[in-house]
Amino acid sequence: MNSLAEVIRLVGIEAVVPPIKNFVVSGVAALEFAGQSEVSFFYGNRYRKYLEASKAGAIIIDATNAHLVKGLAIVASNPHAAFARIAALFDVKPARTTGVHPSAVVADDAIVAATASIGPHASIGARSRIGAGTMIGPGCVIGEDCQVGEDCELVARVTLVARVRLGQRVLIHPGAVIGADGFGIAMDHGHWIKVPQLGGVRIGDDCEIGANTTIDRGALGDTVLEEDVRLDNQIQVGHNVRIGAHTAMAGCSAVAGSASIGRHCLIGGGAGVLGHLEVCDRVVITAMTLVTHSIHEPGEYSSGTPLMDNRSWRKSAARFKQLDTLARRLNAGDKE
């Protein structure tokens, strides 16, 4: 438990209305579930109904809506970010033990820092290096010629196949596979020939890779994630893709080979980017959108058909096929 005054000091909130009283914070919770000793936050009008009935002891909120809070209002310009910082104070993780577990296998020429932790049944391949303070969890496989920076965490069953380089403070969730073969094939006389994937993967500092996400290594050069890239679960990143710093991608999205995504982009769930395209900085691609051409101007982009009842959708789908004919008739009429 922490006093509210201590929490405010550590996190750096703008103000508390009314002024701080003797209030002990036991934890954090959603508006609708928070108790009198817990802190919650309000962000977006869709949660207004929960705000009015909330029993939270203190609520993080922006200055415009602070008057709506019946109790303590913790005023912040970015309530969501402020809540994240306060929640981190209550995110207690188990203590790490340094050293190599007896069941782990480490190649003779691999280098493991003395303060690193190699978990049960993990494997460290030839010529690979594990940085100080890094935790390699149970069942992880680090292949040959990989480098894992300082203070990284590979939670469990993470695979770095070959020639993968992680920066510092990289977090990779269970089941992720980094550095597998890219999808390179060439047709020759009616059958496929595999194109060797000779590159690697470079992941910058402070990146996070979600569970069961896959990032393929490059065919010649490297697949690159710049610093502070955040990938959700079950994402596919093809070979030689480049993703700019501070970009975030939601679950089940995919980027095909050799595409380039800019900095500070947001890609919604289930969206896809075709190969060899360029997306500039500060682009928002909404969920289920298919990007079929390069984007050179910042902004929000969408594609697809909104949900409707099946009968209406069938009628609309039939009319889609008639659009070209109708357009030709209209153009012909304009020329007469």
N, C-alpha and C positions, 0 to 999 in steps of 0.2 A: 504493500500500500504506500501511496505517496500523498502528501498534502497537495491541494490544488495549487497553492503558491509555488511549491517546488516544481510541479509539472509545468506551470506557466514559465518559470525561470528557465527550465531545461529546453523547452520547445520554442519559446520566443513569440508569444501571442501579443496582439496589439493592445487589447484591453479586456477587462471583465466588468460586466454590468449586472447588478450593482457591484461595488468593490468586493474583492475577495474576502470571504469569511473563513472561519475555521472549518474547512471541508476536506475530508480525507477521501481520496479516489481509490476505489477498490478494483476498477477495471473499465473496459469500454464495451459498448453494446449498441445495437441498432435502436433507432428512436422508439419503435413500438415495443421493444423488449427491455430497454434500459431501466435499471432501478435507481433508487435515490442516491446511491453512492457511486454511480457509474457516469461516465462521460459519453455523450453521443454527438452526432453532427447533423446539420441540415444543409442539403445542397440540391436545389432544384424544386420547383413547385409541385412536382408529382408526389412529394413526401409531406406536403403541408398538412394533410389530414393526420399524419402521425405526430407532427410537431405539436399540434394543439392538445393531443391527449397524452403526450409523452410524460413519463415519470422520472426522466433522467435528472440527476442532480445538477448537471451542467451540460449545456449544449453549445457546440462550436458552430458559429453562424456568421454570415457577412453582416456588415454594418447596416445595410439597407433593411434587413429583416430582423435585426436584433430586438426590436420592440415586440415581436411576436412571442418571445420566450418569457414564460411566467416566472421561472427561477433565475439561475445564473446563466448569463449569456457570455460565452467566450468569443470575442469578436476577432475575426481573422479575414484577411483579404482572399485567402484560398482555404475555405473550411475543409475541403477534402484532404489537401496536403497536410494541414495542421493536425487533422485527425490521424493521418498515417503516422506522423511523428509521435503523437501521444500513444497510439496503439503499440508502437515499437517498444515503448517503455515496459509494456506488459507481455512482450513476446519472449518468454523465458525458454531458452534452448538448453538441452542437456549438455553437460560439460564434455569437451572433447578430450580424448586420450591420444597422446602423440605416439608415434612409432608404427611398426608394421605388424599386423596381426599374424599369428603363426600360420594361418591357413592361406595367407596371401602369397602370391608368386611374383618376385621382382627379378628382372633380368640382371645379370652380373654387371653389365655396363650402364644400367639405368642409374639415375641420381635422384635420391629422395631426400629432401631437406629434413634435418633432425626434428624440426617442430611440425612436420606434416603428419597426417594420420592416414594410414592405409588399412581399410576395413577388411572384414572376413571375406575370403574367396575372391578378393580383387586380384587383378593381374596387371603388371607394369611391364611394357615391352622394351625391347632393346633400344638403347640410345635415347630413351625418354627421360624427361626431367620433371620433377614435382616440386613446386615452390614452397617456401616457408609458410606455415600456418594453414596449408590447404588440407581439406578433408576429402579423401577418396572413399566413398561409401561401399557398403556390401555389394559384391557381385559386379563391380565396375571393371571394365576392360580398357586399359590404355595401351594402344597398339604401338608400333615402332615409330621412332622419330617424332614423338609428340612432346609438346612443352605446355605445362600447366603452371600458370603464374602463382603469385602469392595470394593467400587468403581466399582461394576458390573453394567451392563446395560442389561436389558431384554426389548427389544424394544417394542413389542406389541404381544398380544395373544400367549405368550410363556407359556407352561405348564410344571411344575415340578411336577410329579405325586406323588411320595412318596420316602422318604429316599434319596434325592438328595443333595449332598454337592458340592457347587461351591467355588473355591478359590477366590483370589482377581483379580479384573480387567477382569472378564470374560464378553464377549460380546455375546449375543444370539439374533439372528434375528427372525423376526415374524414367527409364526406358528410352531416353533420347539417344539418337545415333548421329554422331558427327563424323564426317569424313568418309562415308561410304562412297562407292563408285557413283559418279554421275551417269546419267542415262545417255551414253554416247554409243551410237550404232550407225553403221554405214551399209547401204544396200549394195550387193555385188552379185550379179548374175542370179538374182532371185532369192538370195538368202542374206541374212544379216551378218556383218562382221563387227565384233566389239571394238570400239575405239578406246585404247588404254587411257585411264584417267591419272595423269602424272602429276597433277597439282596437289594442293592441300586446302586447308581451311584456316583462316585467321579471324579470331574473335577478340574484339577490343575489351577494354576495362569496363567493369560494372554492367556487363550484359547478363540477361536472364533468359534461359531456354526452357520452354515448358515440357511437360511429360510427353513422351512418344513423338516428339518433334524430330524431323530428320533434315540434316544439312549436308548436301553432297559436296565432295571435294572437286576441285577444278580439273578440267581436262588438261590444260597446260599451266595457266596461272592459278591463282588461289580464289576460292570463294571467300568473300570478306564481309564481316559484320563490324561496323565501326563501333565506337564506344557507346555504352548506355542504350543499346538496342534491346527491346523487350519482346520476346516471342512467346505466345500462348501455347497451349497444348495442341498436338497433332497438326503441326504446320509442316509443309514441304517447301524447302528452299533448294532449287536446282543448282547444278554446277556453274561456277563462274558468276554467280549472282553477286551483286554488291548492294548492301543495305546501309544507308547513311545513319549517322549518329542520332540518337534520341528518337528513332522511329519505333513504333509499336504495332504489332500485328496480332489480331485476335484469332481464336481457334479455327482450325480447318481451312485457313487461307493457304494460298500456294503461289510461289513465284517460279516461273519456268526459267530454264537456263539462260545465262548471259544477260538477264534483265538487270537494270540498275534503278534502285529506289533511293530517293533523296533523303535529306535530313528532316527530322521533325514531321514525318508523315505518320498517318494513322490509317491502317488497313483493317476493315471490318471482317467479321467472321464469315468464312466461306467464300471470300473474294478471291479472284484469281488474276494474275498478271502474266500475259503471254511472254514468250522468250524474246530476247534481244530488244526489248522496249526500254525507254527511259522515262522515269517519273521524277519530276523536279522536286525541290524542297517544299515542305509545308502543304502537302496534298492530303486530303481526306478522301478515302475510298470507302463508300458505305457497304454494309454487309451484302453478300451474294452478288456483288458487281463483278463483271468480267471486263478487264482492261485489254482492249484489242489494238490500241494505238498509243504512241508515246504522249505523255502529258507534259506540256512546257509552261503552263501557267498555274500558280498556286490556287487552291480552292477546293470545293467539295464536288465529288463526281459519283454518279450512280448509274446503274443499268439494271435491266430485268423487269419483270412484270409484277406489280403489287398483288398481294393476296386478294382473291375475290371468290365468291361461291362458284362451284364447279360449272354450273350451267352458264353463268355469265362468261367464265373463262373460255369455255368451248366456243361460244359465239364470237368472242374477241379473237381467238386463235384462227377461226375460219376467215375473219375479216383481215387478219394480218396478210394472208396470202393474196388478198385482192388489192392491197395498197399499191403495188407496182402498176397494175392495170389502171387503177383510178388516177394515179399520178400522170401516166402517159396520156390519158384522156384530157386531163386538165391542161397539160402542156400543149397538146394539140389544139385545144380550144383557145388558148391564149395567142397562138400563132395565126388563127383565122381572122 
